[in-house]
Amino acid sequence: METGHFFNHKHLTSLADLSVEDFELVLLTARSFKEISSRSIKKVPTLRGRTVINLFFEPSTRTRLSFEIAAKRMSADTFNISASSSSAAKGETLVDTALNLQAMNPDMVIIRHSSSGAANLLKRHLQTSVINAGDGTHEHPSQGLLDMMTVIEHKGDLTGLKIAIIGDIAHSRVAHSDIIGFTRMGATVSVSGPATMVPLEVESLGAKVCLDPRDAVADADVVMALRIQRERLLDPLIPSLREYAAFFGVNESLLRLARPDALIMHPGPINRGVEIDPAIVDGPRSVILDQVTNGVAVRMALLYLLMGGE
């Protein structure tokens, strides 16, 4: 995958804003940065003097830490702000919080927020670059990119692959970004889950909706399980977690319908025994920890490209 394409973006709030050439450039850059993480001294001066602020209004382990590690491995100065430690706890609006951060002249603000559209709101008000690290049920673009990178590493290409995504599609920003990214790069995406968790409008993103998870998984090259988004459910959309696991849990019986070399993925955190069988999480086809590793490389690439790297 070679490209002479220039990354002409200042922000990343949705994968829908990126072209195929943009995807190729990000993934090529991430592949070159991944080597840094295997060195004994995991640091380069690429972004020395740059300032990155992680503005996280929701709990996060993998995303926040990988953005912080990515910035520090390129020698940027990083600062973490959570909802409890920000002035939002005193009633300050999100825009006012961001404008005050802007007055301190950072080079990048990375935001995670429970409201869909929060990153786009900041993008309209700030002069600094903005990365969406997950906004409500809208998108999680860097997760989509790292998922694409992981599949390419194991399969060589995305063109013609069948991707099955099983679970709470309606509330999953990861699913939305993955559908956009994988389909734009030539794969087909089938989704399945309880009818209360699979909105038909997901077809407008390019996915095929299967009411039966067996139809989604049949001959799939990749099977991704999604976490039940219990913190986003105002009303129960499933009778019980036990019933969900019985009908939509990714288990050995379901996986027998996929290709023998199908990859098993999950964006985390994992509810073992609910959306996926523990033996599958730890099994030989699982690339879940590869996703975590590639998250650092992809986020290094995004920081570099969005702040003017070539």
C-alpha positions in Angstrom: 0.0 0.0 0.0 1.9 3.0 -1.3 0.6 6.6 -1.6 1.9 10.0 -2.5 -1.3 11.5 -1.2 -1.1 14.5 1.1 -3.3 14.4 4.3 -5.3 17.7 3.9 -7.2 17.6 7.2 -6.9 19.6 10.4 -9.5 17.6 12.4 -10.8 14.0 12.6 -14.3 13.8 13.9 -15.8 11.2 11.4 -14.4 8.6 9.1 -17.0 9.8 6.6 -14.7 12.8 6.0 -11.8 10.7 4.8 -11.2 9.4 1.3 -9.7 6.0 0.3 -6.4 7.8 -0.2 -6.6 9.3 3.3 -7.2 5.8 4.8 -4.2 4.4 2.9 -2.0 7.2 4.1 -3.0 6.9 7.7 -2.5 3.2 7.7 0.8 3.4 5.9 2.0 6.0 8.4 0.8 3.9 11.3 2.7 0.9 10.0 5.9 3.0 9.9 5.4 4.3 13.4 4.6 0.9 14.9 8.3 -0.1 14.8 9.0 2.7 17.4 7.0 0.8 20.0 9.2 -2.2 19.7 12.5 -0.3 20.4 14.2 -0.4 23.8 13.9 3.4 23.9 10.4 4.1 22.6 10.8 7.8 21.9 11.4 10.0 18.8 11.5 13.8 18.7 8.9 14.1 15.9 6.4 16.3 17.9 8.8 17.9 20.4 7.4 21.2 21.5 3.8 20.3 20.6 1.0 20.3 23.2 -1.8 17.7 23.3 -4.8 17.9 25.6 -6.9 14.8 26.4 -10.3 16.1 27.3 -12.3 13.0 28.5 -15.8 13.4 29.9 -16.3 9.6 29.9 -14.3 6.8 31.5 -11.6 5.3 29.2 -8.6 3.0 29.6 -7.4 2.0 26.2 -8.3 5.1 24.2 -7.0 7.7 26.6 -3.9 5.8 27.5 -3.0 5.0 23.9 -3.5 8.6 22.8 -1.2 9.7 25.7 1.4 7.0 25.0 1.3 8.0 21.3 1.9 11.6 22.0 4.7 10.9 24.5 6.5 8.5 22.2 6.7 11.4 19.7 7.9 13.8 22.5 4.8 15.9 22.7 3.7 17.4 26.0 0.4 15.8 27.1 -2.2 16.9 29.7 -5.2 14.9 30.8 -8.5 16.5 31.9 -11.5 14.5 33.1 -15.1 15.6 33.7 -14.6 15.5 37.5 -11.5 17.7 37.4 -12.8 20.2 34.8 -14.9 23.3 35.3 -17.8 21.5 33.7 -18.4 20.1 37.2 -19.1 23.7 38.2 -21.5 24.3 35.3 -19.2 25.6 32.6 -20.3 24.7 29.1 -18.3 22.5 26.9 -17.6 25.3 24.4 -16.4 27.6 27.2 -14.2 24.9 28.6 -12.7 24.4 25.1 -12.2 28.1 24.5 -10.3 28.5 27.7 -8.1 25.6 26.7 -7.7 27.3 23.3 -6.4 30.4 25.0 -3.5 28.4 26.3 -2.5 27.6 22.7 -2.4 23.8 22.6 -1.8 22.1 19.2 -4.4 19.4 19.6 -7.5 18.7 21.7 -8.7 15.0 21.8 -12.2 14.8 23.2 -14.4 12.0 24.4 -18.0 12.9 25.3 -21.3 11.3 26.0 -23.1 13.6 23.5 -23.1 12.8 19.9 -21.7 15.7 17.9 -19.5 17.1 20.8 -16.3 16.8 18.7 -18.0 18.6 15.7 -19.1 21.3 18.1 -15.5 21.9 19.2 -14.2 21.8 15.6 -16.5 24.8 14.8 -15.3 26.9 17.7 -11.6 26.1 18.0 -8.6 27.0 16.0 -6.6 24.1 17.2 -6.9 20.5 15.8 -9.6 18.3 17.2 -9.8 14.5 17.3 -13.0 12.7 18.2 -12.1 9.9 20.7 -15.8 8.8 20.8 -18.9 11.0 20.9 -22.1 9.4 22.3 -23.4 6.8 19.8 -22.0 8.7 16.8 -18.5 7.6 15.9 -15.1 6.5 17.2 -12.9 7.1 14.1 -9.5 6.1 15.5 -10.9 2.8 16.7 -12.2 2.2 13.1 -8.8 2.9 11.7 -7.0 0.6 14.2 -9.5 -2.2 13.4 -8.8 -1.7 9.7 -5.0 -1.9 10.3 -5.4 -5.1 12.4 -7.3 -6.9 9.6 -4.9 -5.7 6.9 -2.0 -7.1 8.9 -3.5 -10.5 9.1 -5.4 -10.6 5.7 -3.2 -8.5 3.5 -6.1 -6.5 2.0 -9.7 -5.5 2.8 -11.1 -5.8 -0.7 -13.7 -8.6 -0.9 -13.6 -9.5 2.8 -16.8 -10.2 4.7 -16.9 -8.5 8.1 -19.6 -9.6 10.6 -20.4 -7.3 13.6 -22.6 -8.8 16.3 -24.2 -6.9 19.2 -25.6 -3.5 20.2 -25.2 -1.8 16.8 -27.6 1.1 17.7 -25.4 2.4 20.6 -22.0 1.5 19.2 -19.9 4.3 17.8 -17.3 1.7 17.0 -19.7 -0.1 14.7 -20.6 3.1 12.9 -17.0 4.0 12.2 -16.1 0.4 11.2 -19.0 0.2 8.8 -17.9 3.4 7.1 -14.2 2.4 7.0 -14.4 -1.2 5.9 -17.0 -0.6 3.2 -15.1 2.3 1.8 -12.1 0.1 1.5 -13.9 -2.6 -0.4 -15.1 -5.0 2.3 -18.8 -6.0 2.9 -20.2 -5.6 6.4 -23.1 -7.6 7.9 -24.5 -6.7 11.3 -26.8 -8.6 13.6 -28.2 -8.2 17.1 -31.5 -8.0 18.9 -34.0 -6.1 16.8 -34.2 -3.4 19.5 -30.5 -2.8 19.0 -30.2 -2.8 15.2 -31.7 0.3 13.6 -32.6 -0.2 9.9 -31.0 3.1 9.1 -27.6 1.5 9.6 -28.1 0.2 6.0 -27.6 3.8 4.8 -24.0 3.5 6.1 -23.5 0.5 3.8 -24.1 -2.5 6.1 -26.4 -5.5 5.5 -28.8 -6.1 8.4 -29.2 -9.8 9.4 -31.9 -10.6 12.0 -30.2 -14.0 12.6 -26.5 -13.8 13.7 -25.9 -17.1 11.8 -26.6 -15.3 8.5 -24.2 -12.5 9.4 -21.4 -14.8 10.4 -21.7 -17.3 7.5 -18.4 -17.4 5.6 -17.2 -14.3 7.4 -13.5 -13.4 7.3 -13.8 -11.3 10.5 -16.2 -11.7 13.4 -16.4 -8.7 15.8 -18.4 -8.8 19.0 -19.6 -5.6 20.6 -20.1 -4.8 24.2 -23.6 -4.3 25.5 -23.7 -0.5 26.1 -25.4 -0.7 29.5 -24.4 2.8 30.5 -26.3 4.2 27.5 -29.5 2.2 28.0 -32.3 4.2 29.6 -34.7 1.3 29.2 -33.8 -2.4 29.0 -33.7 -3.4 25.3 -33.1 -7.1 26.0 -34.9 -9.4 28.5 -31.6 -10.3 30.2 -27.9 -10.7 29.7 -28.3 -14.4 29.9 -30.8 -14.5 27.1 -28.6 -12.2 25.0 -25.6 -14.5 25.4 -27.7 -17.5 24.4 -29.0 -15.9 21.2 -26.3 -13.4 20.2 -23.1 -14.4 22.1 -20.1 -15.2 19.9 -19.4 -18.9 20.8 -17.8 -21.9 19.1 -21.1 -23.0 17.6 -21.6 -19.7 15.9 -18.0 -19.5 14.7 -18.2 -22.8 12.9 -20.2 -21.0 10.3 -17.4 -18.5 9.6 -14.3 -19.2 7.6 -11.8 -21.5 9.4 -9.2 -18.7 9.5 -11.7 -16.0 10.6 -10.3 -13.3 12.9 -12.0 -12.6 16.2 -12.2 -9.0 17.3 -13.7 -6.9 20.1 -13.2 -3.1 20.8 -13.2 -3.7 24.5 -13.9 -3.6 27.4 -15.1 -7.2 27.2 -18.0 -8.7 29.2 -16.7 -12.3 29.1 -19.5 -14.8 28.8 -22.0 -12.2 27.6 -21.1 -11.0 24.1 -18.3 -13.5 23.6 -17.1 -16.8 25.1 -14.0 -16.5 27.2 -12.3 -19.4 25.4 -12.6 -17.5 22.1 -11.2 -14.3 23.6 -8.1 -16.2 24.5 -8.1 -18.5 21.5 -5.7 -18.6 18.6 -7.9 -16.7 16.2 -8.3 -13.7 18.6 -6.6 -10.5 17.5 -8.1 -8.4 20.3 -4.7 -7.5 21.8 -3.3 -6.8 18.4 -6.1 -4.1 18.2 -4.8 -2.5 21.4 -1.2 -2.6 20.1 -2.2 -1.0 16.8 -4.2 1.6 18.6 -1.0 3.3 19.7 0.5 3.2 16.1 -2.7 4.6 14.5 -2.9 7.4 17.0 0.7 8.3 16.5 0.0 8.5 12.8 -3.1 10.7 13.4 -1.3 13.1 15.7 1.6 13.4 13.2 -0.6 13.9 10.1 -3.1 16.3 11.7 -0.4 18.5 13.0 1.2 18.9 9.6 3.4 15.9 9.0 4.0 14.7 5.5 
